């Protein structure tokens, strides 16, 4: 009889006792799920940024290889100095080293890194990409100017009378 008198109250307490932990569990599960999705997004962004830097490095290497032919047409000290600059490629070596360090960090620490560490790694890699992009644009501009100057010099050399030409000035001659 006592249970019958307090039945609705007992049911309310029982529902609350079951619903509160279930709601808390669902809330915590949602928070964990949301955090994992944020981590996965950060890791994906980090890997995408690394791929973008790698693409820029490939483009820089391709352009430098193409310019070696143009530089090879330059005469004298100018040509040898330009060849040395292209041979060293310190920009590409440094960026490749940075990229390799980031890829190793992602492999070794990416899954255990905090959200803050992932954000810092992404920011650092973004700065590498920005610096490389700016230097690649400057390199492209210098290469274009070099190509124009070389083409103009060769055109002027072709118009010179043969008696004024040195053997190194001959079109097609290696300098």
C-alpha positions as CSV (number, residue, x, y, z in Angstrom):
1,X,0.0,0.0,0.0
2,X,2.8,2.3,0.8
3,X,4.3,1.8,-2.7
4,X,0.9,2.4,-4.2
5,X,0.6,5.7,-2.4
6,X,4.1,6.8,-3.4
7,X,4.1,5.1,-6.8
8,X,4.2,8.3,-9.0
9,X,6.9,9.8,-6.9
10,X,8.9,6.6,-7.0
11,X,8.5,6.5,-10.8
12,X,9.7,10.1,-11.1
13,X,12.8,9.4,-9.0
14,X,13.5,6.2,-10.9
15,X,13.2,8.0,-14.3
16,X,15.5,10.8,-13.1
17,X,18.0,8.2,-11.7
18,X,18.2,6.5,-15.0
19,X,17.9,9.5,-17.3
20,X,20.6,11.6,-15.6
21,X,23.4,9.2,-16.2
22,X,22.2,8.4,-19.7
23,X,22.1,12.1,-20.6
24,X,25.5,12.7,-19.0
25,X,26.9,9.7,-20.9
26,X,25.5,11.0,-24.2
27,X,26.8,14.5,-23.5
28,X,30.3,13.2,-22.7
29,X,30.2,10.9,-25.7
30,X,29.3,13.9,-27.9
31,X,32.1,16.0,-26.5
32,X,34.6,13.1,-27.1
33,X,33.2,12.6,-30.6
34,X,33.4,16.3,-31.4
35,X,37.0,16.5,-30.1
36,X,38.0,13.5,-32.3
37,X,36.5,15.1,-35.3
38,X,38.4,18.3,-34.6
39,X,41.6,16.4,-34.2
40,X,41.0,14.5,-37.4
41,X,40.3,17.7,-39.2
42,X,43.5,19.2,-37.9
43,X,45.5,16.2,-38.9
44,X,43.9,16.3,-42.4
45,X,44.7,20.0,-42.7
46,X,48.3,19.4,-41.6
47,X,48.7,16.6,-44.2
48,X,47.1,18.7,-46.9
49,X,49.4,21.6,-46.1
50,X,52.4,19.2,-46.2
51,X,51.2,18.0,-49.7
52,X,50.9,21.7,-50.8
53,X,54.5,22.4,-49.7
54,X,55.7,19.3,-51.5
55,X,53.9,20.5,-54.6
56,X,55.6,23.9,-54.4
57,X,59.0,22.2,-54.0
58,X,58.4,20.1,-57.1
59,X,57.4,23.2,-59.0
60,X,60.5,25.0,-57.8
61,X,62.8,22.1,-58.8
62,X,61.1,22.0,-62.2
63,X,61.6,25.7,-62.8
64,X,65.2,25.6,-61.6
65,X,65.9,22.7,-64.0
66,X,64.3,24.7,-66.9
67,X,66.4,27.7,-66.1
68,X,69.6,25.8,-66.1
69,X,69.3,25.7,-69.9
70,X,68.9,29.5,-70.0
71,X,71.7,30.1,-67.6
72,X,73.9,27.8,-69.7
73,X,73.6,30.2,-72.6
74,X,75.1,33.1,-70.5
75,X,78.7,34.0,-71.2
76,X,81.6,34.3,-68.8
77,X,81.4,35.0,-65.1
78,X,77.7,35.8,-65.2
79,X,76.9,32.3,-66.5
80,X,79.1,30.5,-64.0
81,X,77.8,32.6,-61.1
82,X,74.2,31.9,-62.1
83,X,75.0,28.2,-62.5
84,X,76.4,28.1,-59.0
85,X,73.3,29.7,-57.6
86,X,71.1,27.1,-59.3
87,X,73.4,24.2,-58.2
88,X,73.2,25.2,-54.5
89,X,69.4,25.4,-54.3
90,X,69.5,26.2,-50.6
91,X,65.9,27.3,-50.6
92,X,64.7,24.0,-51.8
93,X,67.0,22.0,-49.5
94,X,65.8,24.0,-46.5
95,X,62.2,23.7,-47.4
96,X,62.6,19.9,-48.0
97,X,64.2,19.6,-44.6
98,X,61.3,21.5,-42.9
99,X,58.8,19.3,-44.8
100,X,60.6,16.1,-43.8
101,X,60.7,17.3,-40.1
102,X,56.9,18.0,-40.2
103,X,56.1,14.7,-41.8
104,X,58.2,12.8,-39.2
105,X,56.5,14.8,-36.4
106,X,53.0,13.9,-37.8
107,X,54.0,10.3,-38.1
108,X,55.5,10.1,-34.6
109,X,53.3,12.5,-32.6
110,X,50.3,13.4,-34.7
111,X,47.9,10.8,-33.2
112,X,48.9,11.8,-29.6
113,X,49.4,15.5,-30.1
114,X,47.1,17.9,-28.3
115,X,44.8,20.2,-30.3
116,X,47.1,23.1,-29.5
117,X,50.2,21.2,-30.7
118,X,48.4,20.4,-34.0
119,X,47.4,24.0,-34.4
120,X,51.0,25.2,-33.8
121,X,52.3,22.6,-36.3
122,X,49.8,23.7,-38.9
123,X,50.7,27.4,-38.3
124,X,54.4,26.6,-38.7
125,X,53.9,24.6,-41.9
126,X,51.7,27.4,-43.2
127,X,54.6,29.9,-42.6
128,X,56.9,27.5,-44.5
129,X,54.5,27.4,-47.4
130,X,54.0,31.2,-47.4
131,X,57.8,31.7,-47.4
132,X,58.4,29.2,-50.1
133,X,55.6,30.7,-52.2
134,X,57.0,34.2,-51.9
135,X,60.5,33.0,-52.8
136,X,59.2,30.9,-55.7
137,X,57.4,34.1,-57.0
138,X,60.7,36.0,-56.7
139,X,62.6,33.2,-58.4
140,X,60.0,33.1,-61.2
141,X,60.3,36.9,-61.7
142,X,64.1,36.6,-61.7
143,X,64.0,33.7,-64.1
144,X,61.7,35.6,-66.5
145,X,64.0,38.6,-66.4
146,X,67.0,36.4,-67.0
147,X,65.3,34.7,-70.0
148,X,64.4,38.1,-71.5
149,X,67.9,39.5,-71.0
150,X,69.5,36.3,-72.4
151,X,67.2,36.3,-75.4
152,X,67.8,40.0,-76.0
153,X,71.6,39.5,-75.8
154,X,71.5,36.6,-78.2
155,X,69.4,38.6,-80.6
156,X,71.8,41.5,-80.5
157,X,74.7,39.1,-81.0
158,X,73.1,37.6,-84.1
159,X,72.8,41.1,-85.6
160,X,76.5,41.9,-85.1
161,X,78.8,41.5,-88.1
162,X,80.6,38.2,-88.0
163,X,84.0,40.0,-87.8
164,X,83.0,41.4,-84.4
165,X,82.0,38.1,-82.9
166,X,84.1,36.2,-80.5
167,X,83.8,32.4,-80.7
168,X,81.8,32.4,-77.4
169,X,79.3,34.9,-78.9
170,X,78.4,32.6,-81.7
171,X,74.7,31.5,-81.6
172,X,74.6,28.0,-80.4
173,X,78.1,28.1,-78.9
174,X,78.5,27.0,-75.3
175,X,79.7,29.8,-73.0
